[in-house]
């Protein structure tokens, strides 16, 4: 035998002995991939100094793990003779007897889960430049798994039959018991809760004893029993229904619209469905009937039932009264409720620019409601010659500043109307380099015409002949300002308002012909924006804050006082509304919700809201309860919020801005759609548009739509279509002291308002397009998020008042964070 062959055999024998000698060394951890090692010669005659120093470094302690549990295996490291890290060349193999169950790189984070209780051997190997280090072996011992401890669910025993009582009865909760297989009798741990029909908890106590319920009113209650065992495992809840009725028959009640309506002869009107409730019989809304009586007492429509789409066409100009009736099962009638419809005569003589909006041509385009408290009605008619605009404004205090020589200041401090038009639909965030127009009109028929400035984002006044194309008729006494800007005593009379007609040729708006024929446009709509200036007598007392008190209201009550010019001067054409002049969709697009059969009055009490989603809020700062509802239809989203506030405070004369929000009772209602639902913080306040919108309102009747930006004067006002209605049940206290406004007094409410109010509420309709979504069809699934917030201040200075925010879910576990849209309440609905 040659010497070289002998040494090779001897070396292999030594390696086998080494493996047996290391059998009790600790084990290390697996990896996901490895480098295959090559066989190396153990010829000691060629072994270099580097070979003798090649070593694997790893924790040698044995490892212990339970069957089917994961363990993190030790990492291994190594360096060559020059100190270079070669850890990535170390391989790890795990064997059970001779079966390999894992291979990988030993310098990774390796987790291993044994599926056998046999002992495992971890083998760490290293080859570098055809030189092999001594293998390192570590034992892995697999132990028995933890025993599975079963825990059965406790069981509640309860008589679940319904209980019925009269109002004056003594009423107790039922006694329940509970048994748990592991813990035995746990009846003393049962909790009983009594919930009213709004799912509000009105009582909580021990469920294994009788509990006196002393404050129940007539109604239906759910009595729920719950218990948990020692390991916090809950039993299946048990409950029964408890009904309390009055001792005697009470007449049903009807909730119906109280506002009057003005329409043209020949226009179709949908009779609103109303809510009727009886203490004994429950909901009687489907049993309500109505009739229509003319002003002279003649019956126009006999008593008949209401369907969801009861339409009446009034072909005679007159004043009509719509009466609602309902009778309970015992034959007791409700007190009838009614409202008026004033049907106006239409002119058959064509459009005459006389300030009276009565021409039949206006009927086809429908009516658009906007302005302070929805008090402005806009109609239009378009033909090949131009655009006719008719406006009717309800205003009980007509004010004109005819003493002011500064024309802009005169308009800022006088009642009137504003129109912004983007003829070629630039869809820009600024008016620079657009063909946008601005028209301002005051009560005396004075008019200012502006065009966009190519140099900066401002309007430029331009001489025009438009004064000859505007006619205003006032109904009341116009109050004029004196030199000190104080109003005269004549402001105390009760005015009715004013109406206006204006004719604009297509050339006035920058077209060469009608929009649908102009070669540079050829569209059936124009982008249009409407605003109302409503100057309030008591708010203007010196020249310092004149601009701050002009109550500029845009698109359905979007107030812009003390806000940036993007809203108050219409500097954002992308937010104008589409006004369709031709085609099937004639009118102001996206605000037609007539087929939803709902009256927006803030009460949420007609049949329309019965199946709406309810969102819950905690009690407010003054411990007032509230209700909030959301409903999605084909046309858009309906939002309702009512606060049972016993001391309503607001001052309509106050500019609706950050100052008024923190001095008046206020609501903040938010709708978040599309990708913005997942945002965990609000975007910064810029001119950037957001699909999601904020609707801010106070008890003075003001309302504005804003982008979903942080609060403050930099928040961008949205000017997209929406509708709203408000009801206030009580006497509104002023949010300033005795009309003597000052910076020191603005947070002091009048102390002579000491009656007890019942509350106030608002209902809002938001077209899908105003929140970045498409109009829906029946059967569509929709998702969006909402937040309701209430600022309920008391009669003292509200130093400690905080906003009350709605819960994030029906379990009332967490409160939505206003700065985190992802935490808002999620609405999933099917149209």
Secondary structure, DSSP 8 states (H G I E B T S, - for coil): --HHHHHHHHHHHHHHHHHHHTTTSB-----S-----------GGG--HHHHH---B-----EEEETT-EEE----B-B-TT--B-GGGEEEEEEETTEEEEEEETTS--EEE--S-S-EEEEEEEEETTEE---EEEEEEEE-----------EEE-----EEEETTS--B----EEEETTTEE-GGG-EEEEE-TT--EEEEEETTS--B--S--SEEEEEEEE-B-TT--B---EEEEEEEE-SS----EEE---S-EEEETT-EEE----EEEETTTEE-GGG-EEEEEETTS-EEEEEEE--TT-EEE--S-EEEEEEEE-B-TTS-B---EEEEEEEE--BSS----SS---BGGGGGG--EEESGGG-EEEEEEE-SSEEEEEEEEE-SS-EE-TT-SSHHHHHHTS-EEEEEEETT----SS-TTS--EEEEEETTS-EEEEEE-SSSSSEEE---SGGGGEEEEEES--EEB-TTS-B-GGGGS---EEEEEEEEETTTTT-SS-TTT-TTT--SEEEEEEEEE---GGG--SGGGHHHH--EEETTTEE-TTS-HHHHTT--GGGSEEEE-SSTT-EETT---GGG----SS---SGGGTT-EEE-B---TT---EEEEEEE-SSEEEEEEEE--SS-B--TTS-SSHHHHTTS-EEEEEEE-GGGGG-SS-B-SSS---SSEEEEEETTS-EEEEESB-SSTTS-B-----EEEEEEES--B-SSSTT---TTTTT---TT--S---EEEEEEEEEGGGGT-----TT-EEEEEEEEEEE---SS--TT---EEBBSSTT--SB--TT-GGGSEEEEEE-
